[in-house]
């Protein structure tokens, strides 16, 4: 890992997930982080939890699948190439929330402005457009509740993702990363994480990256448990979602 130092004033402290305000993050050189040391146990937990989750939520999967197919043209599952740990590409699964074959130029332009710091008038908020015309009516509900993320449990079983970790970026987003942003790619991406429980779309991009770095350097099962528990109200009440 490269060494870097930065000051974080994070929303995460208010959500009780362990990131103090004005924390200076210093990444050690050539030393294993807590995340790396616990990778085997974390993977075992992911496998068991994802398998149980798929079994328990099977009726919900079926209901959402049928609702999407019946309400708009196109497949219910959306597959997209994402960037995972160490830059490895993988097929990322979501319930489709947009009109079939929607143009991605809106999101491409927004992502470039956001990552390069040009989205000042938008508050520098992260990745999700608040009024995207491509989103279907049922898609708005799925996004607000984060239920569109459920198919990623299969990504967890495949080993592409973890239950908790940084969000996997789209390939064209990584093209605009600064060098220090790429540190978030050192961890296996997750369905939920510090960003998701700290305001999601309301969190500035650079702070999202800092949250990811903090997570990798301070990983523990207790931190994962806190994040998973904090994810429940995010799903139930749509906190920070669009």
Number of C-alpha atoms within 10 A of each C-alpha: 12 12 11 13 11 11 13 18 14 21 22 21 13 12 16 14 20 16 20 15 14 11 14 15 17 15 19 13 10 9 10 12 16 14 19 15 12 14 14 11 10 19 17 10 15 20 19 11 16 19 15 13 14 18 11 11 11 11 11 13 18 10 10 18 16 12 13 21 14 11 13 18 11 15 14 20 17 18 14 13 14 22 23 26 18 13 17 11 16 17 14 22 20 18 24 25 22 20 17 16 10 11 11 9 9 13 15 15 11 17 25 19 16 23 23 14 15 14 17 11 7 13 14 21 25 23 21 17 16 10 9 13 11 16 18 18 14 17 23 18 17 22 20 19 21 24 19 22 17 20 18 23 26 18 22 23 19 11 13 23 27 26 26 23 25 30 25 25 17 17 15 13 19 19 10 15 14 11 8 15 18 14 21 26 22 17 24 26 26 20 23 22 27 33 28 26 25 26 21 24 21 22 21 23 23 19 20 28 21 23 23 24 25 21 27 21 17 13 20 16 13 10 17 20 13 18 25 18 12 20 21 13 13 20 18 12 12 20 20 18 22 21
